[in-house]
Amino acid sequence: METWFYEVVSIEGDYANLKRTDIESDDLKLVARALLPAEICEGCKLKYELMQYEVI
């Protein structure tokens, strides 16, 4: 089981741009907001584990 950590960089309509924080990377991941917790905001920290995102 792998765990990844992200920060919400921006929210654009039905999508959010996430940046990995557990590794060095400038790449952004575009994720549908339907897959993310409803309470996300820009700057929120997320944990991705077992195919689910969770605010930390």
N, C-alpha and C positions, 0 to 999 in steps of 0.2 A: 504494500500500500504506500503510495507516494502522497506527499503533502506539498502544496505550493502556496506561496503567499503573494498577494497582489495589493496594489494601491489603485483606487479609482482616480484616474487622471482627468477624465472628462465624461460628461453625460450628454449625448446628442440624440434627442428623441427617444426611440425605442432601443437604443444601444448605448453601451458604456465602453470606454477605452480603459483597459487595465494594464498596469506595468508590473512585471515581476519584481519583487523586493528581496527575495531570498537568493538571487544570483545577480551578477552584473549583466544587465541587458538594457538596451535602449528601445527594444522592440515593444510595440503595444499590441494587445490582444483585443479585438473587437468582440464583445459578448452581448447577446440579446438580454435586455433588462428582465425579460420573463424568467430567465435562468438565475437571476440574482435576487438577494433579499430585497424586499420592498423599501426598506429604510436606508438604502445606500445614498451617499452624497459624495460630491467631489472631495477627495482627500481621505475617504474611508479606507480602512485596512480590511482585507478579506483573506480568508483561508479557504483553499480549495482542497477537498478531501472526499473520497468516495463519491465522486461526480456531483458534489454539492458545494455551493459557496456559502460561507458563513461570515458575518461581520465580527471582527475581533477588536 
